[in-house]
Amino acid sequence: MMDLFKKCFDYKDAQIARENGYYPYFIPFSGGDDTVMVYKGQPKIMIGSNNYLGLTHHPKVVEAAQQALKIYGTGRTGSRFLNGTLDIHEEFEHELAEFTNKEAALVFSNGYLVNMGVISSLLRKNDYVVGDKLNHASIVDGCRFSEANTVRFRHNDMKDLAKVLKNLPEQVGKLLVVDGVFSMEGDIANLPEIVRVAKPFGVRIMVDDAHAIGVLGPNGNGTAAHFGLDDQVDLIMGTFSKSFGALGGFIAGAYEVVDYIKHNARSMIFTASLPPSVVASTRAALQIIKAEPERRQRLIEIGNYMRREFKRLGFNTSTSETPVIPIVIGDNLKTFTFWKMLFEAGVYSNAVISPAVPSNSSRLRTSYIATHKQEQLDFVLDKFAQIGKQLGVI
């Protein structure tokens, strides 16, 4: 008889990596702040976080969470659909709608659930969903769960997108979903051309702005605002686990569409609501994002500096144009070895291999925080240069 768990007992990859000392995942940090984390008493400069604006320890954010705990307790123990909605949930949704220049917004318990719920609730079996081949896994899974017909186009390739759209039936619902900032490449969706190509085909457009909210746009309000296309993008998805420094996500769009999602998205209806302390902290973060544009400006400056210096040293930074900067190495073992040597030298980055990225493009994903100090950045560059030469990467 076949044992369901046989594949578990046969799985040795992680154990081999642990035994050889180059396992780069599930690192249990014991403390630290935005830019430095502590592992077994040793500080590591953090260049693997999505805490882009450095708000996880901001006094106003922490205080807001503490006050909400005193007033509302630790959680609602139920779905938004039933007993889990608080006044601050709805107040925050109004603020998010205004921030993204949309009529309405809806808060979910995390960003993955936003994409799962929105895509699956809007699409039916005969509909089509079109996506960039490098879209985030949560978009891919939302498409699968919807049971709609899924077609993909080559990354940021508008000619391929046009070809895909021309081959779709006319009398079906069509949704195009793309990341605003691609989390492993660090580049930006070509939204002006996507709009130009897609709109004549009657395609609705959704942008996953998980890595763009707080980073792009005149007020940190995302990719559509960055290009002046707020009125052309139908749905904007964002998360609170990046620039907001917490957990959760939201969808923003026309009132009727958001109301439909509210009453049909299984990942919201059957999930406990976002805890009040998190709602309060993310509301405080939103106010800081709007009130302190210098954080965003500093973040962009840091990203430009690091990308320029990495290129000068001879590293492959792929198509990055944001503070997300991949260092493409290609070989899995060399990537893990590079990660280990960096970690031992006091720098934490993210080792990423297939299927998270295309085959033969294994990389160290680096990302930066507005509160990084210049001496930290230069320390990181020095270690990359030393190890890169030692391993023959540069």
ABEGO torsion letter per residue (X at the ends): XBBAAAAAAABAAAAAAAAAGABABGBBBAEEBAABBBBGGBBBBBAABABAAGAAABAAAAAAAAAAAAAAEABAGBBAABAABBAAAAAAAAAAAAAAGBABBBBBABAAAAAAAAAAAABBAABBBBBBAABBAAAAAAAAAAGBBBBBBBBGBAAAAAAAAAABBABBBBBBBBBABBAAAGBBBBAAAAAAAAAAAGBBBBBBAAAABGABEAAGAEAAAAAGAAAABABBBBBAABAAGBBEBBBBBBAAAAAAAAAABAAAAABBBBBAAAAAAAAAAAAAAAABAAAAAAAAAAAAAAAAAAAAAGBBAEABABABBBBBAGBAAAAAAAAAAAAAAGBBBBBBBOAABBBGABBBBBBBBAABBAAAAAAAAAAAAAAAAAAGAX
